[in-house]
Amino acid sequence: MKNKQNIIKDFKAVKFMREVRDRISNDIKDMTFEEIKKYFEDRRKIKLSTK
């Protein structure tokens, strides 16, 4: 069975994951728990609306 997914040449998954994690950490570093909760709820809504 052939893999039908497209492969992104030179994509480094670990590097990408670290960049995203660092960006999120930087965004939420000074937030309260309630602000962090709202941040992730809002991001989830944006992601769901783009599908």
PQR file with spaces between the fields and no chain letter, atoms N, CA, C, O and H, PARSE charges and radii, in Angstrom:
ATOM       1  N    MET     1       0.845   -1.176    0.000 -0.4000 1.5000
ATOM       2  CA   MET     1       0.000    0.000    0.000 -0.0000 2.0000
ATOM       3  C    MET     1       0.891    1.240    0.000  0.5500 1.7000
ATOM       4  O    MET     1       1.787    1.362    0.835 -0.5500 1.4000
ATOM       5  N    LYS     2       0.651    2.141   -0.915 -0.4000 1.5000
ATOM       6  CA   LYS     2       1.455    3.351   -1.000 -0.0000 2.0000
ATOM       7  C    LYS     2       0.936    4.417   -0.050  0.5500 1.7000
ATOM       8  O    LYS     2      -0.257    4.494    0.245 -0.5500 1.4000
ATOM       9  H    LYS     2      -0.077    2.042   -1.593  0.4000 1.0000
ATOM      10  N    ASN     3       1.856    5.226    0.414 -0.4000 1.5000
ATOM      11  CA   ASN     3       1.515    6.359    1.259 -0.0000 2.0000
ATOM      12  C    ASN     3       1.045    7.501    0.364  0.5500 1.7000
ATOM      13  O    ASN     3       1.803    7.964   -0.488 -0.5500 1.4000
ATOM      14  H    ASN     3       2.825    5.164    0.175  0.4000 1.0000
ATOM      15  N    LYS     4      -0.182    7.960    0.541 -0.4000 1.5000
ATOM      16  CA   LYS     4      -0.736    8.989   -0.326 -0.0000 2.0000
ATOM      17  C    LYS     4      -0.550   10.401    0.230  0.5500 1.7000
ATOM      18  O    LYS     4      -0.934   11.372   -0.422 -0.5500 1.4000
ATOM      19  H    LYS     4      -0.798    7.584    1.234  0.4000 1.0000
ATOM      20  N    GLN     5       0.028   10.530    1.413 -0.4000 1.5000
ATOM      21  CA   GLN     5       0.242   11.856    1.996 -0.0000 2.0000
ATOM      22  C    GLN     5       1.441   12.524    1.340  0.5500 1.7000
ATOM      23  O    GLN     5       2.413   11.869    0.963 -0.5500 1.4000
ATOM      24  H    GLN     5       0.339    9.742    1.943  0.4000 1.0000
ATOM      25  N    ASN     6       1.348   13.837    1.213 -0.4000 1.5000
ATOM      26  CA   ASN     6       2.467   14.591    0.669 -0.0000 2.0000
ATOM      27  C    ASN     6       3.540   14.753    1.733  0.5500 1.7000
ATOM      28  O    ASN     6       3.241   14.979    2.905 -0.5500 1.4000
ATOM      29  H    ASN     6       0.558   14.369    1.519  0.4000 1.0000
ATOM      30  N    ILE     7       4.761   14.637    1.319 -0.4000 1.5000
ATOM      31  CA   ILE     7       5.886   14.805    2.232 -0.0000 2.0000
ATOM      32  C    ILE     7       6.496   16.171    1.979  0.5500 1.7000
ATOM      33  O    ILE     7       6.800   16.529    0.841 -0.5500 1.4000
ATOM      34  H    ILE     7       5.003   14.453    0.366  0.4000 1.0000
ATOM      35  N    ILE     8       6.670   16.930    3.055 -0.4000 1.5000
ATOM      36  CA   ILE     8       7.287   18.245    2.939 -0.0000 2.0000
ATOM      37  C    ILE     8       8.791   18.046    3.047  0.5500 1.7000
ATOM      38  O    ILE     8       9.305   17.628    4.084 -0.5500 1.4000
ATOM      39  H    ILE     8       6.423   16.639    3.979  0.4000 1.0000
ATOM      40  N    LYS     9       9.477   18.350    1.970 -0.4000 1.5000
ATOM      41  CA   LYS     9      10.914   18.140    1.926 -0.0000 2.0000
ATOM      42  C    LYS     9      11.609   19.041    2.944  0.5500 1.7000
ATOM      43  O    LYS     9      11.258   20.213    3.081 -0.5500 1.4000
ATOM      44  H    LYS     9       9.059   18.690    1.128  0.4000 1.0000
ATOM      45  N    ASP    10      12.576   18.504    3.645 -0.4000 1.5000
ATOM      46  CA   ASP    10      13.387   19.203    4.641 -0.0000 2.0000
ATOM      47  C    ASP    10      12.580   19.711    5.833  0.5500 1.7000
ATOM      48  O    ASP    10      13.015   20.649    6.501 -0.5500 1.4000
ATOM      49  H    ASP    10      12.860   17.551    3.534  0.4000 1.0000
ATOM      50  N    PHE    11      11.423   19.123    6.121 -0.4000 1.5000
ATOM      51  CA   PHE    11      10.636   19.507    7.291 -0.0000 2.0000
ATOM      52  C    PHE    11      11.217   18.817    8.513  0.5500 1.7000
ATOM      53  O    PHE    11      11.354   17.594    8.540 -0.5500 1.4000
ATOM      54  H    PHE    11      11.070   18.360    5.579  0.4000 1.0000
ATOM      55  N    LYS    12      11.551   19.595    9.508 -0.4000 1.5000
ATOM      56  CA   LYS    12      12.119   19.070   10.744 -0.0000 2.0000
ATOM      57  C    LYS    12      11.069   19.163   11.841  0.5500 1.7000
ATOM      58  O    LYS    12      10.836   20.240   12.391 -0.5500 1.4000
ATOM      59  H    LYS    12      11.439   20.589    9.486  0.4000 1.0000
ATOM      60  N    ALA    13      10.439   18.046   12.162 -0.4000 1.5000
ATOM      61  CA   ALA    13       9.322   18.023   13.106 -0.0000 2.0000
ATOM      62  C    ALA    13       9.735   18.484   14.500  0.5500 1.7000
ATOM      63  O    ALA    13       9.012   19.257   15.129 -0.5500 1.4000
ATOM      64  H    ALA    13      10.629   17.171   11.716  0.4000 1.0000
ATOM      65  N    VAL    14      10.873   18.030   14.988 -0.4000 1.5000
ATOM      66  CA   VAL    14      11.315   18.390   16.334 -0.0000 2.0000
ATOM      67  C    VAL    14      11.609   19.884   16.415  0.5500 1.7000
ATOM      68  O    VAL    14      11.229   20.546   17.381 -0.5500 1.4000
ATOM      69  H    VAL    14      11.460   17.402   14.477  0.4000 1.0000
ATOM      70  N    LYS    15      12.278   20.405   15.413 -0.4000 1.5000
ATOM      71  CA   LYS    15      12.585   21.837   15.388 -0.0000 2.0000
ATOM      72  C    LYS    15      11.300   22.656   15.368  0.5500 1.7000
ATOM      73  O    LYS    15      11.180   23.647   16.088 -0.5500 1.4000
ATOM      74  H    LYS    15      12.586   19.867   14.628  0.4000 1.0000
ATOM      75  N    PHE    16      10.335   22.241   14.539 -0.4000 1.5000
ATOM      76  CA   PHE    16       9.058   22.931   14.453 -0.0000 2.0000
ATOM      77  C    PHE    16       8.332   22.889   15.797  0.5500 1.7000
ATOM      78  O    PHE    16       7.815   23.910   16.251 -0.5500 1.4000
ATOM      79  H    PHE    16      10.432   21.436   13.953  0.4000 1.0000
ATOM      80  N    MET    17       8.288   21.722   16.433 -0.4000 1.5000
ATOM      81  CA   MET    17       7.627   21.564   17.723 -0.0000 2.0000
ATOM      82  C    MET    17       8.255   22.470   18.774  0.5500 1.7000
ATOM      83  O    MET    17       7.539   23.094   19.557 -0.5500 1.4000
ATOM      84  H    MET    17       8.708   20.893   16.064  0.4000 1.0000
ATOM      85  N    ARG    18       9.572   22.550   18.803 -0.4000 1.5000
ATOM      86  CA   ARG    18      10.263   23.405   19.768 -0.0000 2.0000
ATOM      87  C    ARG    18       9.961   24.881   19.525  0.5500 1.7000
ATOM      88  O    ARG    18       9.774   25.639   20.476 -0.5500 1.4000
ATOM      89  H    ARG    18      10.154   22.043   18.167  0.4000 1.0000
ATOM      90  N    GLU    19       9.911   25.292   18.258 -0.4000 1.5000
ATOM      91  CA   GLU    19       9.599   26.689   17.941 -0.0000 2.0000
ATOM      92  C    GLU    19       8.191   27.059   18.389  0.5500 1.7000
ATOM      93  O    GLU    19       7.978   28.132   18.954 -0.5500 1.4000
ATOM      94  H    GLU    19      10.063   24.675   17.485  0.4000 1.0000
ATOM      95  N    VAL    20       7.232   26.176   18.140 -0.4000 1.5000
ATOM      96  CA   VAL    20       5.850   26.433   18.536 -0.0000 2.0000
ATOM      97  C    VAL    20       5.753   26.472   20.059  0.5500 1.7000
ATOM      98  O    VAL    20       5.108   27.358   20.619 -0.5500 1.4000
ATOM      99  H    VAL    20       7.405   25.305   17.681  0.4000 1.0000
ATOM     100  N    ARG    21       6.386   25.522   20.723 -0.4000 1.5000
ATOM     101  CA   ARG    21       6.359   25.479   22.185 -0.0000 2.0000
ATOM     102  C    ARG    21       6.968   26.741   22.783  0.5500 1.7000
ATOM     103  O    ARG    21       6.423   27.307   23.730 -0.5500 1.4000
ATOM     104  H    ARG    21       6.910   24.802   20.268  0.4000 1.0000
ATOM     105  N    ASP    22       8.093   27.181   22.235 -0.4000 1.5000
ATOM     106  CA   ASP    22       8.743   28.393   22.738 -0.0000 2.0000
ATOM     107  C    ASP    22       7.883   29.631   22.505  0.5500 1.7000
ATOM     108  O    ASP    22       7.818   30.515   23.359 -0.5500 1.4000
ATOM     109  H    ASP    22       8.536   26.722   21.466  0.4000 1.0000
ATOM     110  N    ARG    23       7.224   29.694   21.352 -0.4000 1.5000
ATOM     111  CA   ARG    23       6.353   30.834   21.045 -0.0000 2.0000
ATOM     112  C    ARG    23       5.174   30.881   22.012  0.5500 1.7000
ATOM     113  O    ARG    23       4.829   31.951   22.514 -0.5500 1.4000
ATOM     114  H    ARG    23       7.276   28.976   20.658  0.4000 1.0000
ATOM     115  N    ILE    24       4.553   29.733   22.275 -0.4000 1.5000
ATOM     116  CA   ILE    24       3.432   29.685   23.210 -0.0000 2.0000
ATOM     117  C    ILE    24       3.910   30.031   24.616  0.5500 1.7000
ATOM     118  O    ILE    24       3.241   30.782   25.326 -0.5500 1.4000
ATOM     119  H    ILE    24       4.833   28.864   21.867  0.4000 1.0000
ATOM     120  N    SER    25       5.040   29.504   25.022 -0.4000 1.5000
ATOM     121  CA   SER    25       5.585   29.811   26.350 -0.0000 2.0000
ATOM     122  C    SER    25       5.817   31.298   26.508  0.5500 1.7000
ATOM     123  O    SER    25       5.526   31.867   27.560 -0.5500 1.4000
ATOM     124  H    SER    25       5.584   28.895   24.446  0.4000 1.0000
ATOM     125  N    ASN    26       6.336   31.927   25.478 -0.4000 1.5000
ATOM     126  CA   ASN    26       6.584   33.360   25.512 -0.0000 2.0000
ATOM     127  C    ASN    26       5.273   34.150   25.592  0.5500 1.7000
ATOM     128  O    ASN    26       5.191   35.159   26.292 -0.5500 1.4000
ATOM     129  H    ASN    26       6.573   31.464   24.623  0.4000 1.0000
ATOM     130  N    ASP    27       4.255   33.685   24.870 -0.4000 1.5000
ATOM     131  CA   ASP    27       2.956   34.364   24.872 -0.0000 2.0000
ATOM     132  C    ASP    27       2.285   34.317   26.240  0.5500 1.7000
ATOM     133  O    ASP    27       1.667   35.296   26.659 -0.5500 1.4000
ATOM     134  H    ASP    27       4.322   32.865   24.301  0.4000 1.0000
ATOM     135  N    ILE    28       2.400   33.193   26.938 -0.4000 1.5000
ATOM     136  CA   ILE    28       1.639   33.012   28.179 -0.0000 2.0000
ATOM     137  C    ILE    28       2.463   33.214   29.451  0.5500 1.7000
ATOM     138  O    ILE    28       1.950   33.001   30.550 -0.5500 1.4000
ATOM     139  H    ILE    28       2.902   32.398   26.598  0.4000 1.0000
ATOM     140  N    LYS    29       3.707   33.614   29.329 -0.4000 1.5000
ATOM     141  CA   LYS    29       4.583   33.652   30.497 -0.0000 2.0000
ATOM     142  C    LYS    29       4.096   34.564   31.622  0.5500 1.7000
ATOM     143  O    LYS    29       4.336   34.262   32.790 -0.5500 1.4000
ATOM     144  H    LYS    29       4.124   33.787   28.436  0.4000 1.0000
ATOM     145  N    ASP    30       3.421   35.669   31.306 -0.4000 1.5000
ATOM     146  CA   ASP    30       2.975   36.605   32.341 -0.0000 2.0000
ATOM     147  C    ASP    30       1.472   36.566   32.577  0.5500 1.7000
ATOM     148  O    ASP    30       0.926   37.476   33.201 -0.5500 1.4000
ATOM     149  H    ASP    30       3.226   35.914   30.356  0.4000 1.0000
ATOM     150  N    MET    31       0.800   35.542   32.095 -0.4000 1.5000
ATOM     151  CA   MET    31      -0.650   35.453   32.218 -0.0000 2.0000
ATOM     152  C    MET    31      -1.064   34.714   33.478  0.5500 1.7000
ATOM     153  O    MET    31      -0.331   33.872   33.997 -0.5500 1.4000
ATOM     154  H    MET    31       1.243   34.804   31.588  0.4000 1.0000
ATOM     155  N    THR    32      -2.257   35.049   33.957 -0.4000 1.5000
ATOM     156  CA   THR    32      -2.851   34.298   35.063 -0.0000 2.0000
ATOM     157  C    THR    32      -3.454   33.016   34.486  0.5500 1.7000
ATOM     158  O    THR    32      -3.521   32.831   33.271 -0.5500 1.4000
ATOM     159  H    THR    32      -2.853   35.732   33.535  0.4000 1.0000
ATOM     160  N    PHE    33      -3.886   32.146   35.384 -0.4000 1.5000
ATOM     161  CA   PHE    33      -4.487   30.890   34.946 -0.0000 2.0000
ATOM     162  C    PHE    33      -5.716   31.146   34.077  0.5500 1.7000
ATOM     163  O    PHE    33      -5.895   30.492   33.050 -0.5500 1.4000
ATOM     164  H    PHE    33      -3.832   32.296   36.371  0.4000 1.0000
ATOM     165  N    GLU    34      -6.557   32.086   34.478 -0.4000 1.5000
ATOM     166  CA   GLU    34      -7.760   32.397   33.709 -0.0000 2.0000
ATOM     167  C    GLU    34      -7.413   32.941   32.325  0.5500 1.7000
ATOM     168  O    GLU    34      -8.082   32.604   31.348 -0.5500 1.4000
ATOM     169  H    GLU    34      -6.412   32.618   35.313  0.4000 1.0000
ATOM     170  N    GLU    35      -6.396   33.763   32.228 -0.4000 1.5000
ATOM     171  CA   GLU    35      -5.964   34.299   30.936 -0.0000 2.0000
ATOM     172  C    GLU    35      -5.411   33.200   30.035  0.5500 1.7000
ATOM     173  O    GLU    35      -5.662   33.181   28.830 -0.5500 1.4000
ATOM     174  H    GLU    35      -5.853   34.037   33.022  0.4000 1.0000
ATOM     175  N    ILE    36      -4.655   32.287   30.637 -0.4000 1.5000
ATOM     176  CA   ILE    36      -4.098   31.155   29.876 -0.0000 2.0000
ATOM     177  C    ILE    36      -5.232   30.280   29.346  0.5500 1.7000
ATOM     178  O    ILE    36      -5.209   29.841   28.196 -0.5500 1.4000
ATOM     179  H    ILE    36      -4.451   32.303   31.616  0.4000 1.0000
ATOM     180  N    LYS    37      -6.211   30.036   30.193 -0.4000 1.5000
ATOM     181  CA   LYS    37      -7.356   29.229   29.800 -0.0000 2.0000
ATOM     182  C    LYS    37      -8.083   29.870   28.614  0.5500 1.7000
ATOM     183  O    LYS    37      -8.431   29.178   27.656 -0.5500 1.4000
ATOM     184  H    LYS    37      -6.230   30.392   31.127  0.4000 1.0000
ATOM     185  N    LYS    38      -8.313   31.169   28.669 -0.4000 1.5000
ATOM     186  CA   LYS    38      -8.966   31.886   27.583 -0.0000 2.0000
ATOM     187  C    LYS    38      -8.101   31.874   26.321  0.5500 1.7000
ATOM     188  O    LYS    38      -8.626   31.740   25.216 -0.5500 1.4000
ATOM     189  H    LYS    38      -8.031   31.731   29.446  0.4000 1.0000
ATOM     190  N    TYR    39      -6.794   32.011   26.474 -0.4000 1.5000
ATOM     191  CA   TYR    39      -5.857   31.982   25.343 -0.0000 2.0000
ATOM     192  C    TYR    39      -6.011   30.679   24.558  0.5500 1.7000
ATOM     193  O    TYR    39      -6.116   30.697   23.332 -0.5500 1.4000
ATOM     194  H    TYR    39      -6.368   32.120   27.372  0.4000 1.0000
ATOM     195  N    PHE    40      -6.025   29.554   25.268 -0.4000 1.5000
ATOM     196  CA   PHE    40      -6.129   28.267   24.580 -0.0000 2.0000
ATOM     197  C    PHE    40      -7.528   28.031   24.027  0.5500 1.7000
ATOM     198  O    PHE    40      -7.667   27.414   22.971 -0.5500 1.4000
ATOM     199  H    PHE    40      -5.940   29.540   26.264  0.4000 1.0000
ATOM     200  N    GLU    41      -8.560   28.500   24.704 -0.4000 1.5000
ATOM     201  CA   GLU    41      -9.920   28.375   24.175 -0.0000 2.0000
ATOM     202  C    GLU    41     -10.052   29.157   22.874  0.5500 1.7000
ATOM     203  O    GLU    41     -10.631   28.663   21.906 -0.5500 1.4000
ATOM     204  H    GLU    41      -8.447   29.001   25.562  0.4000 1.0000
ATOM     205  N    ASP    42      -9.515   30.376   22.848 -0.4000 1.5000
ATOM     206  CA   ASP    42      -9.577   31.199   21.649 -0.0000 2.0000
ATOM     207  C    ASP    42      -8.798   30.572   20.498  0.5500 1.7000
ATOM     208  O    ASP    42      -9.264   30.585   19.359 -0.5500 1.4000
ATOM     209  H    ASP    42      -9.044   30.777   23.634  0.4000 1.0000
ATOM     210  N    ARG    43      -7.632   30.030   20.779 -0.4000 1.5000
ATOM     211  CA   ARG    43      -6.820   29.400   19.734 -0.0000 2.0000
ATOM     212  C    ARG    43      -7.532   28.168   19.180  0.5500 1.7000
ATOM     213  O    ARG    43      -7.461   27.888   17.984 -0.5500 1.4000
ATOM     214  H    ARG    43      -7.254   30.020   21.705  0.4000 1.0000
ATOM     215  N    ARG    44      -8.217   27.438   20.054 -0.4000 1.5000
ATOM     216  CA   ARG    44      -8.939   26.255   19.612 -0.0000 2.0000
ATOM     217  C    ARG    44     -10.103   26.638   18.702  0.5500 1.7000
ATOM     218  O    ARG    44     -10.366   25.962   17.708 -0.5500 1.4000
ATOM     219  H    ARG    44      -8.275   27.665   21.026  0.4000 1.0000
ATOM     220  N    LYS    45     -10.797   27.720   19.041 -0.4000 1.5000
ATOM     221  CA   LYS    45     -11.910   28.188   18.217 -0.0000 2.0000
ATOM     222  C    LYS    45     -11.406   28.597   16.834  0.5500 1.7000
ATOM     223  O    LYS    45     -12.041   28.292   15.824 -0.5500 1.4000
ATOM     224  H    LYS    45     -10.583   28.270   19.849  0.4000 1.0000
ATOM     225  N    ILE    46     -10.281   29.279   16.788 -0.4000 1.5000
ATOM     226  CA   ILE    46      -9.702   29.708   15.502 -0.0000 2.0000
ATOM     227  C    ILE    46      -9.355   28.482   14.666  0.5500 1.7000
ATOM     228  O    ILE    46      -9.651   28.438   13.472 -0.5500 1.4000
ATOM     229  H    ILE    46      -9.765   29.527   17.608  0.4000 1.0000
ATOM     230  N    LYS    47      -8.732   27.494   15.285 -0.4000 1.5000
ATOM     231  CA   LYS    47      -8.329   26.294   14.545 -0.0000 2.0000
ATOM     232  C    LYS    47      -9.541   25.543   14.030  0.5500 1.7000
ATOM     233  O    LYS    47      -9.527   25.055   12.900 -0.5500 1.4000
ATOM     234  H    LYS    47      -8.491   27.530   16.254  0.4000 1.0000
ATOM     235  N    LEU    48     -10.590   25.440   14.834 -0.4000 1.5000
ATOM     236  CA   LEU    48     -11.790   24.720   14.411 -0.0000 2.0000
ATOM     237  C    LEU    48     -12.525   25.447   13.303  0.5500 1.7000
ATOM     238  O    LEU    48     -13.133   24.808   12.444 -0.5500 1.4000
ATOM     239  H    LEU    48     -10.601   25.836   15.752  0.4000 1.0000
ATOM     240  N    SER    49     -12.482   26.764   13.305 -0.4000 1.5000
ATOM     241  CA   SER    49     -13.188   27.530   12.282 -0.0000 2.0000
ATOM     242  C    SER    49     -12.481   27.484   10.930  0.5500 1.7000
ATOM     243  O    SER    49     -13.102   27.758    9.903 -0.5500 1.4000
ATOM     244  H    SER    49     -11.988   27.283   14.003  0.4000 1.0000
ATOM     245  N    THR    50     -11.191   27.141   10.912 -0.4000 1.5000
ATOM     246  CA   THR    50     -10.451   27.079    9.657 -0.0000 2.0000
ATOM     247  C    THR    50     -10.602   25.736    8.964  0.5500 1.7000
ATOM     248  O    THR    50     -10.194   25.592    7.812 -0.5500 1.4000
ATOM     249  H    THR    50     -10.686   26.918   11.746  0.4000 1.0000
ATOM     250  N    LYS    51     -11.174   24.759    9.633 -0.4000 1.5000
ATOM     251  CA   LYS    51     -11.345   23.424    9.025 -0.0000 2.0000
ATOM     252  C    LYS    51     -12.542   23.384    8.137  0.5500 1.7000
ATOM     253  O    LYS    51     -12.837   22.346    7.546 -0.5500 1.4000
ATOM     254  H    LYS    51     -11.506   24.876   10.569  0.4000 1.0000
